[in-house]
Amino acid sequence: MKLTKKTWRKPRNVCITFVGKIEEHGNSGRFYPSVPAEYIGKRALLTIIDDDEEFFEKIDE
């Protein structure tokens, strides 16, 4: 996805990011909240943020 702002000279590539939590599901984990159906089959990156409360406080603001 490309995004352009008035102050940027050219468009920039951006990625959609979901913030959530991995919950136990048997012997593995499941990301919560669920990812929308339109993203099924798409490539994705999952970044583990180890209890970074400061990060989540900034997002909640």
Secondary structure, 3 states (H helix, E strand, C coil): CEECCCCCCCCEECCCCCCCEEEEECCEEEEECCCCHHHCCCCCCCCCCCCCHHHHHHHHC
